[in-house]
Amino acid sequence: MVSLIVAASENKVIGKNNDLAWVLPLDLKYFKDTTKEHFVIMGRKNFESIPEKYRPLPNRTNVIVTRNADFKADNCLVVNSIEKALELANDANDQEPFIIGGGQIYKYAIENNLVDKVYLTRVHAQVEGDTYFENLNEDWKLISSNAHKADHRHAFDFTFLVYQK
Ligand SMILES: NC(=O)c1ccc[n+]([C@@H]2O[C@H](COP(=O)([O-])OP(=O)(O)OC[C@H]3O[C@@H](n4cnc5c(N)ncnc54)[C@H](OP(=O)(O)O)[C@@H]3O)[C@@H](O)[C@H]2O)c1
């Protein structure tokens, strides 16, 4: 099974100026707990958006997708297609590799039917941004939903949604 994990606002924004558009500590923890020990497959821009001291993401196999044959990053696998990244995860017997963005990588993975399960954190806000995650079509069924209220650490309400095909 291949999974995708993403946080998107009501107006589908996932990022702004190669950064996230919010700070939601509980969502970061959810991301960390959910993807732990798995392959995490990311676009080159997403990788570079992670502060240097936090990358590669610990306790996970980091795979960077780029068309640049010379791209190198310490302690990461580098491949030139998402299919190749999934092949590596399969070879390593990972039962649930994760597509972790950004926008281009999500779009390609969804449109090419590479994903079986989507962990979507819906951030209940309208925010400005430049990168988007499109709404899922009716092939996707909601299998769980867990709502959280804004508080002193979280500026917005948000809901952890899980969809499967
Ligand atoms: N809210 C969330 O859950 C979330 C999660 C992750 C990221 N983000 C945000 O998303 C934004 C980054 O997304 P983005 O769309 O700009 O970039 P991206 O998808 O992270 O990376 C794009 C790069 O990936 C490579 N690439 C894309 N498609 C490819 C393909 N089919 N085959 C081979 N390589 C391919 C290319 O690298 P080269 O140019 O090197 O060839 C391309 O420039 C940031 O703002 C980040 O904060 C948000």
The ligand as an SDF file (V2000), in Angstrom:
LIG
                    3D

 48 52  0  0  0  0  0  0  0  0999 V2000
    1.2310   21.2710    3.6770 N   0  0  0  0  0  0  0  0  0  0  0  0
    1.8830   20.1580    3.3780 C   0  0  0  0  0  0  0  0  0  0  0  0
    1.4600   19.0620    3.7720 O   0  0  0  0  0  0  0  0  0  0  0  0
    3.1480   20.2200    2.5850 C   0  0  0  0  0  0  0  0  0  0  0  0
    3.9430   19.0720    2.4390 C   0  0  0  0  0  0  0  0  0  0  0  0
    5.1020   19.1570    1.6830 C   0  0  0  0  0  0  0  0  0  0  0  0
    5.4630   20.3470    1.0760 C   0  0  0  0  0  0  0  0  0  0  0  0
    4.6830   21.4460    1.2330 N   0  0  0  0  0  0  0  0  0  0  0  0
    5.0100   22.7210    0.5680 C   0  0  0  0  0  0  0  0  0  0  0  0
    5.0470   22.5000   -0.8430 O   0  0  0  0  0  0  0  0  0  0  0  0
    5.9200   23.4480   -1.4470 C   0  0  0  0  0  0  0  0  0  0  0  0
    6.8790   22.7210   -2.3710 C   0  0  0  0  0  0  0  0  0  0  0  0
    6.1250   22.0940   -3.4080 O   0  0  0  0  0  0  0  0  0  0  0  0
    6.4810   22.3090   -4.9720 P   0  0  0  0  0  0  0  0  0  0  0  0
    5.3160   21.8280   -5.7650 O   0  0  0  0  0  0  0  0  0  0  0  0
    6.9650   23.7010   -5.1740 O   0  0  0  0  0  0  0  0  0  0  0  0
    7.7530   21.3650   -5.1830 O   0  0  0  0  0  0  0  0  0  0  0  0
    8.0220   19.7960   -4.8980 P   0  0  0  0  0  0  0  0  0  0  0  0
    6.8950   18.9730   -5.4330 O   0  0  0  0  0  0  0  0  0  0  0  0
    8.4340   19.6200   -3.4780 O   0  0  0  0  0  0  0  0  0  0  0  0
    9.3620   19.5820   -5.7680 O   0  0  0  0  0  0  0  0  0  0  0  0
    9.3630   19.8640   -7.1260 C   0  0  0  0  0  0  0  0  0  0  0  0
   10.6380   19.3110   -7.7260 C   0  0  0  0  0  0  0  0  0  0  0  0
   10.5930   17.8810   -7.7040 O   0  0  0  0  0  0  0  0  0  0  0  0
   11.1810   17.3500   -8.8950 C   0  0  0  0  0  0  0  0  0  0  0  0
   10.1320   16.6800   -9.6520 N   0  0  0  0  0  0  0  0  0  0  0  0
    8.8100   17.0010   -9.7210 C   0  0  0  0  0  0  0  0  0  0  0  0
    8.1460   16.1210  -10.4880 N   0  0  0  0  0  0  0  0  0  0  0  0
    9.0530   15.2000  -10.8890 C   0  0  0  0  0  0  0  0  0  0  0  0
    8.9710   14.0280  -11.6910 C   0  0  0  0  0  0  0  0  0  0  0  0
    7.8100   13.6290  -12.2310 N   0  0  0  0  0  0  0  0  0  0  0  0
   10.0940   13.3200  -11.9190 N   0  0  0  0  0  0  0  0  0  0  0  0
   11.2730   13.7120  -11.3840 C   0  0  0  0  0  0  0  0  0  0  0  0
   11.4170   14.8110  -10.5970 N   0  0  0  0  0  0  0  0  0  0  0  0
   10.3140   15.5520  -10.3560 C   0  0  0  0  0  0  0  0  0  0  0  0
   11.7690   18.5440   -9.6240 C   0  0  0  0  0  0  0  0  0  0  0  0
   13.0640   18.7180   -9.0880 O   0  0  0  0  0  0  0  0  0  0  0  0
   14.2790   19.3710   -9.9290 P   0  0  0  0  0  0  0  0  0  0  0  0
   13.8710   20.7710  -10.2310 O   0  0  0  0  0  0  0  0  0  0  0  0
   15.4450   19.2760   -8.9910 O   0  0  0  0  0  0  0  0  0  0  0  0
   14.4190   18.5070  -11.1570 O   0  0  0  0  0  0  0  0  0  0  0  0
   10.8500   19.6720   -9.1930 C   0  0  0  0  0  0  0  0  0  0  0  0
   11.4320   20.9660   -9.3300 O   0  0  0  0  0  0  0  0  0  0  0  0
    6.5870   24.1910   -0.2730 C   0  0  0  0  0  0  0  0  0  0  0  0
    5.8840   25.4150   -0.0380 O   0  0  0  0  0  0  0  0  0  0  0  0
    6.3850   23.2510    0.8950 C   0  0  0  0  0  0  0  0  0  0  0  0
    6.3950   23.9340    2.1440 O   0  0  0  0  0  0  0  0  0  0  0  0
    3.5370   21.4090    1.9740 C   0  0  0  0  0  0  0  0  0  0  0  0
  1  2  1  0
  2  3  2  0
  2  4  1  0
  4  5  1  0
  4 48  2  0
  5  6  2  0
  6  7  1  0
  7  8  2  0
  8  9  1  0
  8 48  1  0
  9 10  1  0
  9 46  1  0
 10 11  1  0
 11 12  1  0
 11 44  1  0
 12 13  1  0
 13 14  1  0
 14 15  2  0
 14 16  1  0
 14 17  1  0
 17 18  1  0
 18 19  2  0
 18 20  1  0
 18 21  1  0
 21 22  1  0
 22 23  1  0
 23 24  1  0
 23 42  1  0
 24 25  1  0
 25 26  1  0
 25 36  1  0
 26 27  1  0
 26 35  1  0
 27 28  2  0
 28 29  1  0
 29 30  1  0
 29 35  2  0
 30 31  1  0
 30 32  2  0
 32 33  1  0
 33 34  2  0
 34 35  1  0
 36 37  1  0
 36 42  1  0
 37 38  1  0
 38 39  2  0
 38 40  1  0
 38 41  1  0
 42 43  1  0
 44 45  1  0
 44 46  1  0
 46 47  1  0
M  CHG  2   8   1  16  -1
M  END
$$$$
